[in-house]
Amino acid sequence: MNPHIERLKLIFIAVFAILTVGVIVWQVGWIMPARKCEVDQHKWWDSGQRVCAQPVLISDITGRVITDKKALAEARAAIGRDRPPASAKP
């Protein structure tokens, strides 16, 4: 067989193998943890630093109280928290 064809065949196989390993690393390192974080734990995934972070209400940081019960319930539902944090005052 022509040596150029053999060389091209090996190059294509090597490129295919490298791309396959890259896709597996991407799935295991970024996609699977992101899905686990966002879907299972209802948190925020930061793909740049690969961190699963707990969302925080602005009212928890500033100390302002959300007076509208419906707005408070919607805000807590949006971040996946049904009850107030332990440090919150009633």
N, C-alpha and C positions, 0 to 999 in steps of 0.2 A: 504494500500500500504506500501511497505517497507520504513522505515524512511531514509535509506541510499539513495534510489532513489530520495526521496523528497529533501534531502539535496543537492545532486548532481544537481538536476534540478534547485534549487535556485542559486547554485554557477554558473552554466552555464549562467543563465539569468542575474546575476549580472555582470559577465565578459563581456557578450555581450553588456549590457547597458553601461558599462564603456568604452569599445572600440568604441561604436557608438558615445558617447559624445566626445571622443578623436578625432575621425575623423572629426566631425563637427567643433570642435575648430581649428583643423589644417587647414581645408578648409577656415573658416572665418578669422582666424588670420594670415595665411601665404600665402596660395595659391591664394585666391581672390585678396588681395592687390598686390601680385607680378604680377599677370596677368594684373591688372589694370595699374600698373606702367609701365611694359615692353611693353604691346601691345597698350594701349590707349594713354599713355603719352610719349612713346619712351624714357624712362629713364632707369637707372640701379637699380635693386632691390638688396639690401643687406639683406639676410635672417637672418643673425646673429643678426643684430641690428634692423631689420624690418624697413629699411629706403629706401625711393625712392630718389635716388640721380641724379643730372644732370651731364651727362658726360661732361668733359672739354677737349678740344684739348690741346696737349702739347705745341703747338705754342702760345696758349693764356697765358700759365703759364710762358714760357721761354722768350717770346717776339720775338722769331725767326719767320720769315715770310716764309710761304710755297709759293715758287715762281712758281711752276708748277700749272697752273689753273686746270688741270684735277685732280691732287692729292689733291688740296684744296677742290674741289667739292666732291670728293669721301670721304674725311675725314669729311666734314660737313654732308654729307648724312649718314655716318656711325653712327654719334651721334644724328641724327635727327634734325639738325639745318641747315636751308636753307640759312640764311643770317648771316653776322658777328655780334658779340655782339656790343652793343652800345658803349662800351669803346674802341673798336678796331679802330686803325688809318687806313685810306684808303691808 
